[in-house]
Amino acid sequence: MNIENVEFETLDAEAQLLTDMVMRVSIIGRGLEQIATPIIAAVGNEPLIFVMPLLNGTGGITGMLEHSPASGDAVRVGYLDGELIDTGFSFQPANV
């Protein structure tokens, strides 16, 4: 897997109420093959939920987090039947 970027999008208050999720995470890269064994990912100890392929032609996956990660939490990705591998990316909160 070659992870090129990770994007974090905090959901607005209305979306959080409707979905019980707080953040969308997009992991962009090559080599994330859609095979019978599902791709899984986590930020720190928080697993991505509703993981699906990105359909915008960039390659990668997107999923949701139920809880906000802590600053510095590592982004890891893998397949359900294996280990999660550190991508070299971590969560850094946006400066507001």
Long-range contacts (C-beta under 8 A, 24 or more apart in sequence): 1-29, 1-30, 1-31, 1-32, 1-77, 1-85, 1-87, 2-29, 2-30, 2-31, 3-27, 3-28, 3-29, 3-60, 3-75, 3-77, 3-87, 3-88, 3-89, 4-28, 4-29, 4-30, 5-29, 5-89, 6-75, 6-87, 6-89, 8-91, 10-68, 10-94, 19-64, 20-66, 21-49, 21-64, 21-65, 21-66, 22-65, 22-66, 22-67, 22-68, 23-64, 23-65, 23-68, 23-69, 24-62, 24-63, 24-64, 24-65, 25-62, 25-63, 25-64, 25-65, 25-75, 26-54, 26-60, 26-61, 26-62, 27-60, 27-61, 27-62, 27-75, 27-77, 27-87, 28-54, 28-58, 28-59, 28-60, 29-59, 29-60, 29-87, 30-59, 32-59, 32-60, 32-61, 32-77, 35-79, 37-79, 37-80, 37-81, 38-79, 38-80, 39-77, 39-78, 39-79, 39-80, 40-77, 40-78, 40-79, 40-80, 40-84, 41-75, 41-76, 41-77, 41-78, 41-84, 42-75, 42-76, 42-84, 43-69, 43-73, 43-74, 43-75, 43-76, 43-91, 44-69, 44-70, 44-73, 44-74, 44-91, 45-73, 46-73
